[in-house]
Structures are given as structure tokens and as C-alpha cells.
């Protein structure tokens, strides 16, 4: 098993603590979604493919804006939390499984959204597969959390990395920007790729 495969396997632990994770992890600023929606010329009825919907916090924001969402996640418990969050609605279809394996139609989506999840998917697959599902000149919107190191956060950040080194050394060794593979991807030759980051101290 390569180090990258080991790191991606680590991502599966979120499902084991879905309820706790949902209670402590904040949502994403609505302004980020609005920027992406404007950039992609998306509106009511636009079809969105969400890679790694997790607890459904972005799913909820997309539905509130009148968009139809196909939400993919490998975690059964995570999807249960997401379903509870968005409630009964025809605007969302959930797909349980790894994005690498889920079968979806090609060239039918107006945008792909992924919130701090794209890097958990095999990079040899994710770029090409995402591009294949999109219409021509569609949008790829990647949202990610950015830790801002300052006087208030440095101690917490260092303690977190120390815990990673102790309990998940393979993750700590590979701790890097999730978009490290974008420069080598030839999948997106048209349309827009947005990397939307927000920070907390």
C-alpha cells in the first residue's frame, strides 16, 4: 500500500464518528457558495454533482438556492446525517459509495462541488471522472478550509500535528495542500475551476 492510499483510507474514519463530527465541525460560509454559483451561471434547476457530501452542510446550502444535487459519499452514517439535515426533498439524490465507483451519467452536470473532500479520492481517477460528468464549459468548485496560523492558533496547530505524528504518522508525513495534483491534470481544458478557501484562527 502506498502512502497516498494509506492517507485516503484514513479519511474513512469520519463515518465512524459522524454524529460527533457533525456537532463540532462548522459549516461553510454561504458567500463562498454564492460566488461559485455566480461564476458558474447556475440557477434554479441546475444540476450539481457533489463529491463527498459528508454531513450535508454544503448540500443544504445548494438546495436552499434551488439547485438539484446528486450527492456522493462512501459513509453510510454520514449520508444519514445529511439526509436528516436536508429533510424530505426531491432536490437531492444520495449515492452511497466511493466516487471512484459510483456510476453516474456523463456530460449532464452543470457543476461539480466538493467541500474539503476532493483530496480523499484517488487523484488518478477524480479529475478525469469529474470532468466526464460535466457539460462543456461547466464549473468545478473546490471548497477547502485553510488554517490561519497566528498567536492564538499556533499552539493548537502544533498540538494537532503532534497528535497526527503519534497516532497517524502516515497522514502527518503526507500533510500537504489538497490541490497538489491539479497542475498535472489535463482533464479540465475548458470551463472554470474555482478553489474557494476560508480560514479560521
N, C-alpha and C positions, 0 to 999 in steps of 0.2 A: 504494500500500500504506500503510495506516495504521500508526501507531507500535505499536498493540496487536498488529496482525498481524505486524509485524516481530519483536516480542518473542516471540510464540508460535513463530515459525519458529526462533528461537534455541534453543528447547527441543529441537529435533531433533538437536542436536549430541551429546547424551548417547549416542545409539545408536552414534555413530562411535567412541566410546571406552568401550564397555560394560564390557569386562573391567577396564580401569584404574579406571573409576568404581566398579565393584563392590568393588575391593580397598581403596579409600580412604574410601568413604562408609559411615558406621556404620549400624547398624540402628535400629529404633525400640524404645523401652522396652516390654517386654511389659505393664507395668502400664497403659499407655495403651490397649492393645487390650482388656485385661480390663475397664477402666472402660466402654468403649464397648459391649462385649458385655453387660455387666450392665445398662447403661442401655437397651439395645435389647431386653432379654429374649431374647437369642439363645442358642441351644444346638445340640446335635448335630443336624445335618440342616438347619439354617437356611441359606438361600441368600443369598450375598453377591455383589454386583457391585463389582469393584474397578476404579476408573478410574485408569489409569496405573500398572500393576503394576511397571513398571521391572524391577529385578533380582530381584523376587520375595521380598524380605525380609519385607514385611507378608503377602504371600500365604502364606509358610511359617508364620508365626505363626497365621494364621487356620485353616489346615489342621490344625495341631497341636491346635487347640481343637475339632476335629470339625466345622468348618463347610465347606460346599460353596461353591466360589468360581468365578465367571466373571470372568477377569482380562483386561482390555483394555489394549493398549499399541500405539503406532504403530511401535515399534522392533523390527525382526526380531532384532537381536543382543541386545537387552535381554531379549526373550522367551526366547531360547536360554539366557541366563544363569539366568533364572527357572525354566525347565523343569529345568535341571540341579540347581538348589537344592532344589526340592520333590521331585524324583525321579518315579518311575513311580507315579502315583496317579489314581484315578477321581474324586478330590475336586475337581480343578481342570480347567477348560476354558479354554484360552487363545484369545484373539481378536486377531489381528494387524490393526491398523488404527486410525485416529483414532476417538476416542469419538464424535465428531460423525457418523461414517459407519457405524459398526458397527451391524448390525441385531440387536436383542435383543427378547425378548417384553416386553410391558408388564404391570405390576402383578403381577410374580412374585417379586420380590426382597424379602427381609426387611430388608436394609440395603445402603447404598452406602458403601464405604470409599474414600478417596483420600488417599494419603500424599505430601504436597508435590508434587501433580500437578494438582489441580483447576484451578489458575490458568493452566495451559498450554492449556486447552480454551476455545474461543470462548464468552465469557460470554453471548452471545445465544442459545446452544444448551444449554450444560451444565446450567443449573439446571432448565429445563423437561424436558430429556431424562432427567436423573437422576430427577426426580420421577415421570415417566411410567412408569419401570421398577419403581418401588417399590409395594409393597402399601400399603393405607391404614394410617396410624399407624406407618409403618416408620421406620428410622433413617438419617440422613445423618451420617457420621463423617468429618470432615476433620482429618487429622494434618499438622502442619507444624513445621518446625524454626524455632526462634527464636534468633537470635544475641544473646547477652548481652554487652553491652559493659562491660568493666571494665579495670583497669590492665593485665591480661595480654592482653586481646584487642583493645584499641583499635588498636594498631599494625597488627595483621594485618588487621583490618576495613578500615582506611583504605587499606592497600595493595591489598586486593581491589577496593575501589571505584575506586581509581586505574587498575587494570588493566581494569576494565569500561569506564571512561570512554575509555581508549585504544583497546581492541580491539572493544568493543561499546557505543558511545555511546548507541545507541537503547535498549539494555537499562538502562543506567545512568540515563537520563533518566526511565524509567518504573518505577524501583525503588520498589516500594510494597507494602503489605500485600495478600496474595492474596485477602482477603475483601472488598475494597473494593466489590464489586458486590452483596453479599448484601442490603443494605438495600433495593435496588430490585427484588429478585426476589420475585415473587408466587407462585412455583411451590410453595413449601412452606408450606401453610396448616394442616397437621396433622402429627403425628409429632414427631420430635426431630431437631434439628440440633446436633451437637456439634463444636466446634473445639478439638482437643486439641493443645496446644503443649508442646514440651520445649526446653530451652535448653542451650547449651554456651558456655563462655567461650573 
